Every structure is written in C-alpha cells, then in structure tokens.
Amino acid sequence: MRYGTLFHEAAENYIGKGEELPMPFQFAKAALDNLNAISGEKLVEQKMGITANLDPCDFDADDVWWRGIADLNIINGKVAYSVDYKTGSRKSVAYSDKGQLELIALAIFTTYPEVITVKASLFYVIAPAFIKETYHRSDASTLWVKWIGNFNMMAAAYKNNVWNTKQSGLCYAHCPVLECPHNGRG
C-alpha cells in the first residue's frame, strides 16, 4: 500500500472513528487535532455527485455528471470546511492545483443549500503546509461557467480526437507522453 493511501486511511479513522493515530503519522497529530476541534458534522471520504442540471445526486447515480470524493468535509450551518490531504514533498506545494478545491466547494454548495461559505484547504502533510482558499455561494455561478467551459473543451477534444498539448511544470519529470514536444525526456 502506498504512503498516501495509508495516511488517508489513518486520518479517516482518527477523525471519523476516533481511533488512535498510528505511530508513523504522529507528526501530523496536532494538525489533525485542530481539524477535529472544528465544530460541525465531520464527513470523511465523502462521495458527492452532481447531475448535468447541477442538482445533487448519489455518487453512483445513473444520471451523475460529476463526481468527487472529499477527504474531509465539516458542515457547520452556513460554513463548511473542506480539506484534501496531500503527501507530496515541499516542491509539490509550489505546483498546488486549487481546482479540486473549487470543485468540492461547488459540490458542497449544491448539496448543502444552507452553506454560504466554504473554507477549503490542501493539507500537505509532509511539507507541512496548508494552501487555503475561501469560496462564497455568490461566486458559484462564475466558477460553474469556468468548469463547464473546461468540460466542453474536453468533450470537443474527445469527440474530434484532437488533444492539444499544454506545457506545465510537470512535463519533464512526470509526463509519460514522450512524443509530446514539451516532454524534456523525449
């Protein structure tokens, strides 16, 4: 089992079931205790689904259009907290992608109509670092436009089988597509 999977399971059991945190992960205990001290309903590994009409649905529903799993959501009335655990190195903090925070915030707004603010973070366990963002229900329509636009571009690429390359900081060390002009190893 990979380290990240083991940490996720340990954190889920620590916060969700009140089990002891295993010795290899004691270094993260203070941060997990701070998360556990936040008031509200704690939902670990919460599976969320949304239909194409942007209505909440079951993760495995026949009409699911988007689905995601949140490592930890805490719902407390008008405020929700969402945390995604990352086990990457300090270097990976520089390449943090907050897109998943936006999508989970949108799923929370869709699923919990009473929530007006989502405080979301990427918790880099080893670094250690917290990358934080706050989302407001009033921003949801703008975020949906962005993500639906991204989806439409991907759907067109799939339909036409045209996949334009895009360079990123991960091209050299991580991309398996050696024929890509941005891959420094090819």
C-alpha positions in Angstrom: 0.0 0.0 0.0 1.3 3.5 -0.8 2.2 6.0 1.9 -0.6 8.4 0.8 -3.2 5.7 1.0 -2.0 4.7 4.4 -2.1 8.3 5.7 -5.6 8.9 4.2 -6.8 5.8 6.0 -5.2 6.7 9.3 -6.6 10.3 9.2 -10.0 9.0 8.2 -10.0 6.5 11.2 -8.6 9.1 13.6 -11.2 11.8 12.8 -14.1 9.7 11.6 -13.9 6.8 14.1 -11.9 8.2 17.0 -9.2 5.5 16.6 -5.6 6.2 17.7 -3.3 7.7 15.1 -0.6 5.1 14.2 2.9 5.9 15.2 4.3 6.7 11.7 1.7 9.5 11.4 2.1 11.1 14.9 3.9 14.0 13.3 0.5 15.2 11.8 -1.4 14.7 15.1 -1.5 18.4 16.0 -2.9 19.5 12.6 -5.5 16.7 12.7 -6.5 17.6 16.2 -7.0 21.2 15.0 -9.3 19.9 12.2 -11.1 17.6 14.7 -11.7 20.6 17.0 -13.7 22.4 14.4 -17.4 22.2 15.3 -19.8 20.5 12.9 -20.7 17.3 11.2 -17.5 15.6 10.1 -17.7 13.6 6.8 -14.6 11.6 5.9 -14.1 10.3 2.4 -17.5 11.9 1.4 -18.6 10.8 -2.0 -20.5 13.5 -3.8 -22.3 13.6 -7.2 -23.9 16.2 -9.4 -26.2 15.9 -12.4 -25.8 17.8 -15.7 -28.6 20.1 -14.4 -26.3 20.9 -11.4 -28.5 19.1 -8.9 -27.1 16.9 -6.2 -27.3 13.2 -6.7 -25.8 10.0 -5.4 -22.2 9.3 -6.3 -23.2 6.2 -8.3 -26.5 7.5 -9.7 -27.2 6.7 -13.4 -27.5 10.4 -14.2 -24.3 11.6 -12.4 -22.4 14.1 -14.5 -19.7 15.0 -12.0 -18.4 13.0 -9.0 -15.8 13.6 -6.4 -14.6 12.4 -3.1 -13.6 14.8 -0.3 -11.1 13.7 2.2 -12.7 15.7 5.0 -15.8 17.9 4.9 -17.1 19.6 8.0 -20.6 21.1 7.7 -21.5 23.7 10.4 -24.6 25.6 9.4 -23.7 28.4 7.0 -20.0 27.5 7.0 -18.3 24.4 5.7 -14.7 23.3 5.8 -13.1 21.0 3.3 -9.6 19.5 3.5 -7.7 17.4 1.0 -4.7 15.6 2.3 -1.6 15.7 0.1 1.5 13.6 0.9 3.8 15.3 -1.7 7.0 17.0 -0.9 7.7 20.7 -0.3 8.4 21.0 -4.0 4.9 19.9 -4.9 3.4 22.7 -2.8 4.7 25.1 -5.5 2.5 23.3 -8.1 -0.6 23.2 -6.0 -3.7 22.9 -8.1 -6.6 24.6 -6.3 -9.1 23.4 -8.9 -10.2 20.5 -6.9 -10.9 22.8 -4.0 -13.2 24.8 -6.3 -15.0 21.7 -7.5 -15.5 20.4 -4.0 -16.8 23.8 -2.9 -19.3 23.8 -5.8 -20.4 20.3 -4.8 -20.9 21.5 -1.2 -22.9 24.5 -2.3 -25.0 22.1 -4.5 -25.5 19.5 -1.8 -26.0 21.8 1.2 -28.2 24.8 0.3 -27.7 26.4 3.8 -23.9 26.7 3.3 -22.8 30.2 2.1 -19.1 29.9 2.8 -16.6 27.1 2.2 -13.2 27.3 3.7 -11.1 24.8 1.8 -7.5 23.7 2.0 -4.9 21.4 0.7 -3.0 20.0 3.7 0.5 19.0 2.7 1.2 16.5 5.4 5.0 16.1 4.9 5.9 19.7 3.8 4.0 20.7 6.1 1.8 23.4 4.5 -1.8 24.4 4.3 -2.9 26.0 1.0 -6.1 27.8 1.9 -9.0 29.3 -0.2 -12.4 30.7 0.8 -15.4 30.3 -1.5 -18.7 32.1 -1.3 -22.0 31.0 -2.7 -22.2 34.3 -4.6 -19.1 33.1 -6.6 -20.6 29.7 -7.6 -22.1 30.8 -10.9 -18.8 32.2 -12.1 -17.0 29.0 -11.0 -19.6 26.9 -12.8 -19.0 28.9 -16.0 -15.3 28.2 -15.8 -15.6 24.5 -15.1 -18.4 23.8 -17.6 -16.3 25.6 -20.2 -13.4 23.3 -19.3 -15.7 20.3 -19.6 -17.0 21.5 -23.0 -13.4 21.8 -24.3 -12.6 18.3 -23.1 -15.8 16.9 -24.7 -14.9 18.5 -28.0 -11.3 17.1 -27.8 -12.8 13.7 -27.2 -15.3 14.0 -30.0 -12.8 15.2 -32.5 -9.9 13.2 -31.1 -7.7 16.3 -31.1 -5.6 16.7 -28.0 -3.6 19.9 -28.0 -0.5 19.9 -25.8 -0.1 22.3 -23.0 3.2 22.8 -21.1 3.3 22.6 -17.3 5.9 22.3 -14.5 5.3 18.5 -14.5 6.2 17.9 -18.1 9.8 16.9 -17.7 9.8 14.6 -14.7 6.3 13.1 -14.7 4.7 13.0 -18.2 4.7 9.6 -19.8 3.9 11.0 -23.3 7.4 11.0 -24.7 6.3 12.2 -28.2 4.9 15.5 -26.7 7.1 18.5 -27.7 7.1 19.7 -24.1 8.5 16.5 -22.6 12.1 17.1 -22.0 12.9 13.4 -21.8 11.7 12.6 -25.3 
